[in-house]
Amino acid sequence: MLQTRTVITGTGSYIPPNIKTNKDFASQDFYGEDYERIITPPNEIAEKFRDITGIEERRYADCEMNTSDMATIAARRAIEDAGVDPETLDQIIVAHNFGNVLKDTVQTDALPALSSRVKQSLGIRNPDCVAYDILFGCPGWIQGVIQGDAFIKAGIAKKCLVIGAETLSRVIDIYDRDSMIFSDGAGATVIEAVEQTESGILSTAVQSHCVDEAFYLHYGKSYFPGADNNIRYMKMKGRKVYEYAIKNVPLAMKTCLDKCGLQVTDVKKFFLHQANEKMDEGFVKALYKLYNIKEVPSDIMPMSIHKFGNSSVATIPTLYDLVKHELLDPHSFETGDVVMFASVGAGMNINAICYRV
């Protein structure tokens, strides 16, 4: 049915050039939560890590490159792809979790907000273009799109730039095995109100679980014995996150489908947060099981985690940008296809969007 909907009209991404392979961790000593050195050889730890997560490589930003810099590059590419005048943007929404973190420091800098820095870098003078940041864990970019869509539906905005960017390589404890998961990058989208279209956002779903789950991801001291207690790094209770996500994310995805009256078989592609290959496969398998379907199509879930790792809020917009521009063989989509975005992360937060291309 033709109606006014929020449509993604442009995408862009920035993938840092520095490749860090699993072999690069072969000489790294790892320590556990008990501050005892893990006796398993590092190369075996890295090999087991690949088997569990699917990650072979990850990307780190150049020393002089900050989160807001990557966000600006991705934004320029999305604006160019959409063919819009930056001065006509009503909102710039930047999702991140740690602000700018200068190389070789662990202090975050979000003053001014990253969105303000991006707006300045883009040279936008229009004061009615409102710039703000959101912190929502790894689902931040999806949440930014949901917020932009809400403003568009309310008549407050017609055109929004939504960015997800992160330099996680600068907030990790190198002595923690989980540090091998994380990477850097940025993805951006322009979303606009388009009249008389079948394309656009069909439905959304959002949940926050903040009781037992609130501190599954948190800040904590290094696992290295004798490390400075005043310097803290990102920490993750990996097993807890996995168990929580595999239980709750498929339910949220089904809620999103139910809201727009679609079945799981109507979805052509799932764009899921790239945190763990087996976990993402588990999400889709569990979702299909909710519909009493055992077999999941083999080509339904694009993956970028193998080469790019987990760049938090940047994973989904980067993945979508790659597929849209047919840079992730063999994946592609056509006008009229229904796709789903879904993510889970610190908070703990979950969200999903059903979208018709």
C-alpha positions as CSV (number, residue, x, y, z in Angstrom):
1,M,0.0,0.0,0.0
2,L,1.3,3.4,-1.0
3,Q,1.9,5.8,1.9
4,T,4.4,8.2,3.4
5,R,7.3,6.2,5.0
6,T,10.8,6.7,6.2
7,V,13.2,5.5,3.5
8,I,16.9,5.0,3.5
9,T,18.0,7.1,0.6
10,G,21.8,7.0,1.0
11,T,24.4,4.9,2.8
12,G,28.1,5.2,3.4
13,S,30.8,3.5,5.5
14,Y,34.4,3.8,6.6
15,I,36.5,0.6,7.1
16,P,39.9,1.4,8.7
17,P,42.9,0.1,6.7
18,N,44.9,-1.6,9.5
19,I,44.3,-5.3,9.5
20,K,45.0,-7.3,12.7
21,T,44.8,-11.0,12.2
22,N,44.4,-13.7,14.8
23,K,48.0,-14.6,14.3
24,D,48.9,-11.2,15.6
25,F,47.7,-12.4,19.1
26,A,50.0,-15.5,19.0
27,S,52.6,-13.8,21.3
28,Q,50.1,-12.1,23.6
29,D,49.7,-13.4,27.2
30,F,46.1,-13.6,28.4
31,Y,44.8,-13.5,31.9
32,G,41.5,-14.5,33.5
33,E,39.2,-12.7,35.9
34,D,41.3,-14.2,38.7
35,Y,44.3,-12.3,37.4
36,E,46.1,-15.6,36.8
37,R,47.9,-16.1,33.4
38,I,46.0,-18.5,31.2
39,I,48.3,-21.4,30.5
40,T,46.8,-22.4,27.2
41,P,49.2,-21.2,24.4
42,P,48.0,-17.9,22.8
43,N,47.9,-19.4,19.3
44,E,45.5,-22.1,20.6
45,I,43.4,-19.4,22.3
46,A,43.2,-17.5,19.0
47,E,42.3,-20.6,17.0
48,K,39.5,-21.5,19.5
49,F,38.3,-17.9,19.3
50,R,38.0,-18.2,15.5
51,D,36.0,-21.4,15.8
52,I,33.6,-19.8,18.3
53,T,33.1,-16.3,16.8
54,G,34.0,-16.7,13.1
55,I,36.5,-13.7,13.4
56,E,39.7,-14.1,11.4
57,E,40.6,-10.4,11.1
58,R,39.6,-7.1,12.5
59,R,40.3,-3.5,11.5
60,Y,41.9,-0.8,13.7
61,A,41.9,2.9,13.0
62,D,45.1,4.9,12.2
63,C,46.7,6.6,15.2
64,E,45.5,10.1,14.2
65,M,42.0,8.9,13.3
66,N,39.2,9.4,15.9
67,T,35.7,8.1,16.1
68,S,34.2,11.5,14.9
69,D,36.6,11.5,12.0
70,M,35.5,8.1,10.8
71,A,31.9,9.2,11.3
72,T,32.4,12.2,9.1
73,I,33.9,10.2,6.3
74,A,31.0,7.7,6.4
75,A,28.5,10.6,6.6
76,R,30.0,12.3,3.5
77,R,29.6,9.1,1.5
78,A,26.0,8.6,2.7
79,I,25.1,12.2,1.8
80,E,26.7,11.9,-1.6
81,D,24.9,8.6,-2.2
82,A,21.6,10.1,-1.3
83,G,22.2,13.2,-3.5
84,V,21.1,15.6,-0.8
85,D,22.3,19.1,0.3
86,P,23.7,18.7,3.8
87,E,22.1,22.1,4.7
88,T,18.7,20.4,4.3
89,L,19.3,17.9,7.0
90,D,17.0,18.3,10.0
91,Q,18.9,16.0,12.4
92,I,22.4,14.5,12.8
93,I,22.2,11.5,15.1
94,V,25.5,9.8,16.1
95,A,25.4,6.5,18.0
96,H,28.6,5.6,19.8
97,N,29.5,4.3,23.3
98,F,32.9,5.9,24.2
99,G,33.2,9.2,22.4
100,N,36.6,10.0,21.0
101,V,39.4,8.1,22.6
102,L,42.8,9.4,21.6
103,K,45.4,6.8,20.7
104,D,47.4,5.5,23.7
105,T,44.8,6.9,26.2
106,V,41.7,5.4,27.7
107,Q,40.0,8.7,28.6
108,T,36.8,9.4,26.5
109,D,36.1,12.7,25.0
110,A,32.5,13.6,24.2
111,L,32.6,17.3,24.8
112,P,31.5,18.6,22.4
113,A,29.3,15.8,21.3
114,L,30.5,13.8,18.3
115,S,27.4,14.8,16.4
116,S,28.5,18.5,16.8
117,R,32.0,17.7,15.6
118,V,30.5,15.9,12.6
119,K,28.2,18.8,11.8
120,Q,31.2,21.2,12.0
121,S,33.3,19.0,9.8
122,L,30.5,18.8,7.2
123,G,30.4,22.6,7.2
124,I,26.7,22.7,7.9
125,R,25.6,26.2,9.1
126,N,21.9,25.6,9.3
127,P,21.0,26.1,13.0
128,D,17.8,24.1,12.6
129,C,19.9,21.0,11.8
130,V,19.9,19.5,15.3
131,A,22.9,17.4,16.3
132,Y,22.9,15.0,19.2
133,D,24.5,11.7,20.3
134,I,22.8,8.5,21.7
135,L,24.3,5.8,23.8
136,F,22.4,2.6,23.5
137,G,25.1,-0.1,23.3
138,C,25.7,-1.9,20.1
139,P,22.0,-1.4,19.0
140,G,22.7,2.4,18.9
141,W,22.5,2.9,15.1
142,I,19.2,1.1,14.9
143,Q,17.9,3.1,17.8
144,G,19.0,6.3,16.0
145,V,17.1,5.2,12.9
146,I,14.0,4.5,15.1
147,Q,14.3,7.9,16.7
148,G,14.7,9.6,13.3
149,D,11.7,7.7,12.0
150,A,9.6,8.9,15.1
151,F,10.6,12.5,14.5
152,I,9.7,12.2,10.8
153,K,6.3,10.6,11.6
154,A,5.7,13.4,14.1
155,G,6.3,16.0,11.4
156,I,9.3,17.4,13.3
157,A,11.9,16.3,10.7
158,K,11.9,15.3,7.0
159,K,15.5,14.3,6.6
160,C,18.0,12.8,9.1
161,L,21.6,11.6,9.0
162,V,22.1,8.6,11.3
163,I,25.7,7.4,12.0
164,G,27.2,4.6,14.0
165,A,30.9,4.9,14.8
166,E,33.4,3.4,17.3
167,T,37.1,2.9,18.0
168,L,36.8,-0.1,20.3
169,S,40.5,-0.9,19.9
170,R,41.3,1.9,22.3
171,V,39.1,0.8,25.2
172,I,40.0,-2.9,25.3
173,D,42.2,-4.7,27.8
174,I,44.8,-6.5,25.7
175,Y,45.2,-9.1,28.4
176,D,41.6,-10.1,28.1
177,R,40.7,-12.8,25.5
178,D,37.5,-10.9,24.7
179,S,39.6,-8.1,23.4
180,M,40.1,-10.1,20.2
181,I,36.4,-9.6,19.3
182,F,36.4,-5.8,18.9
183,S,37.3,-3.5,16.1
184,D,36.8,0.0,14.7
185,G,34.7,1.5,11.9
186,A,31.8,3.8,10.9
187,G,28.6,3.4,9.0
188,A,26.0,6.1,8.0
189,T,22.6,6.5,6.5
190,V,20.4,9.3,5.3
191,I,16.7,8.6,6.0
192,E,14.0,10.7,4.5
193,A,10.2,11.0,4.5
194,V,9.1,9.7,1.1
195,E,5.5,10.1,-0.1
196,Q,3.4,7.5,-1.9
197,T,5.8,4.6,-1.6
198,E,5.8,1.0,-0.7
199,S,9.4,1.2,0.5
200,G,10.6,2.2,4.0
201,I,10.3,1.3,7.6
202,L,7.4,-1.1,8.2
203,S,7.7,-1.7,11.9
204,T,10.1,-1.5,14.9
205,A,10.6,-3.2,18.2
206,V,12.7,-2.2,21.2
207,Q,13.4,-3.7,24.6
208,S,15.7,-2.9,27.6
209,H,16.5,-5.5,30.3
210,C,18.2,-3.6,33.1
211,V,17.9,-5.8,36.2
212,D,20.2,-8.8,36.3
213,E,21.4,-8.0,32.8
214,A,22.5,-4.3,33.3
215,F,26.2,-5.0,33.9
216,Y,26.8,-7.8,31.4
217,L,29.0,-5.2,29.7
218,H,30.8,-2.8,31.9
219,Y,34.0,-1.0,32.7
220,G,36.6,-2.8,34.9
221,K,40.3,-2.9,35.6
222,S,42.8,-4.8,33.5
223,Y,43.2,-8.6,34.2
224,F,46.9,-8.0,34.2
225,P,48.2,-8.5,37.8
226,G,49.3,-5.2,39.4
227,A,47.5,-3.1,36.8
228,D,46.5,0.4,37.7
229,N,43.1,0.2,39.4
230,N,42.3,3.8,38.2
231,I,42.5,2.8,34.6
232,R,39.4,0.8,33.4
233,Y,38.6,-1.0,30.2
234,M,35.5,-2.4,28.5
235,K,34.6,-5.8,30.0
236,M,32.1,-8.4,28.9
237,K,30.5,-11.4,30.5
238,G,30.5,-13.3,27.3
239,R,28.5,-16.4,28.3
240,K,25.9,-14.2,30.0
241,V,25.5,-12.0,26.9
242,Y,25.2,-15.1,24.7
243,E,22.5,-16.8,26.8
244,Y,20.6,-13.5,27.2
245,A,20.7,-12.7,23.5
246,I,19.9,-16.2,22.1
247,K,16.8,-16.2,24.3
248,N,15.5,-12.6,23.8
249,V,16.6,-11.4,20.4
250,P,14.5,-13.9,18.3
251,L,11.4,-12.9,20.3
252,A,12.0,-9.2,19.6
253,M,12.5,-10.0,15.9
254,K,9.2,-11.9,15.8
255,T,7.4,-9.0,17.6
256,C,8.7,-6.7,14.9
257,L,7.3,-9.0,12.1
258,D,4.0,-9.4,13.9
259,K,3.6,-5.7,14.1
260,C,3.6,-5.4,10.3
261,G,1.8,-8.6,9.6
262,L,4.7,-10.4,7.9
263,Q,6.0,-14.0,8.3
264,V,9.6,-14.9,8.6
265,T,9.6,-16.3,5.1
266,D,8.9,-12.8,3.8
267,V,12.3,-11.6,4.9
268,K,14.9,-11.8,2.2
269,K,17.9,-10.7,4.2
270,F,18.8,-10.4,7.9
271,F,21.2,-7.6,8.8
272,L,22.3,-8.6,12.3
273,H,24.8,-7.0,14.7
274,Q,28.2,-8.7,13.8
275,A,29.3,-9.8,17.3
276,N,29.5,-13.6,17.0
277,E,28.9,-15.8,13.9
278,K,27.4,-18.7,15.8
279,M,25.2,-16.4,17.9
280,D,23.8,-14.7,14.8
281,E,23.1,-18.0,13.2
282,G,21.4,-19.0,16.4
283,F,19.1,-15.9,16.3
284,V,17.8,-16.8,12.8
285,K,17.5,-20.5,13.5
286,A,15.5,-19.7,16.7
287,L,13.3,-17.2,14.9
288,Y,12.5,-19.8,12.2
289,K,11.7,-22.3,15.0
290,L,9.1,-19.9,16.4
291,Y,7.3,-20.4,13.1
292,N,7.8,-24.2,13.3
293,I,10.3,-24.1,10.4
294,K,13.4,-26.2,10.7
295,E,15.4,-25.3,7.5
296,V,16.9,-21.8,7.2
297,P,17.9,-20.6,3.7
298,S,21.7,-20.5,3.4
299,D,21.9,-17.1,1.7
300,I,19.7,-15.2,4.0
301,M,22.3,-13.7,6.4
302,P,25.2,-11.5,5.1
303,M,28.2,-11.6,7.4
304,S,31.1,-9.2,7.6
305,I,32.5,-10.3,11.0
306,H,35.1,-12.7,9.5
307,K,37.2,-9.8,8.1
308,F,36.0,-6.7,10.0
309,G,35.3,-8.0,13.6
310,N,32.8,-6.3,15.9
311,S,32.7,-2.6,15.5
312,S,29.7,-2.2,17.8
313,V,27.2,0.4,16.4
314,A,29.0,0.5,13.0
315,T,28.5,-3.2,12.1
316,I,24.9,-3.1,10.7
317,P,25.1,0.2,8.7
318,T,28.5,-0.9,7.3
319,L,27.1,-4.3,6.4
320,Y,24.0,-2.8,4.7
321,D,26.2,-0.3,2.8
322,L,28.4,-3.2,1.5
323,V,25.4,-5.2,0.3
324,K,23.6,-2.3,-1.1
325,H,26.6,-1.5,-3.3
326,E,27.1,-5.2,-4.1
327,L,30.5,-5.3,-2.4
328,L,29.8,-8.4,-0.4
329,D,29.5,-11.2,-2.8
330,P,27.1,-13.0,-3.3
331,H,24.7,-10.9,-1.3
332,S,22.3,-8.3,-2.9
333,F,18.7,-7.2,-2.7
334,E,16.2,-5.7,-5.0
335,T,13.5,-3.0,-4.7
336,G,10.5,-4.5,-2.9
337,D,12.6,-7.0,-0.8
338,V,11.9,-7.0,2.9
339,V,14.9,-7.0,5.1
340,M,15.3,-7.0,8.9
341,F,17.8,-5.1,11.1
342,A,18.3,-6.5,14.6
343,S,20.9,-5.9,17.3
344,V,21.7,-6.5,21.0
345,G,24.1,-4.9,23.3
346,A,25.1,-3.2,26.6
347,G,22.2,-2.1,28.8
348,M,21.1,-4.8,28.0
349,N,19.2,-3.5,24.9
350,I,17.6,-5.1,21.9
351,N,15.9,-3.6,18.9
352,A,14.7,-4.5,15.4
353,I,13.4,-2.9,12.2
354,C,11.4,-4.4,9.4
355,Y,12.2,-2.5,6.2
356,R,11.1,-2.8,2.6
357,V,13.9,-1.8,0.2
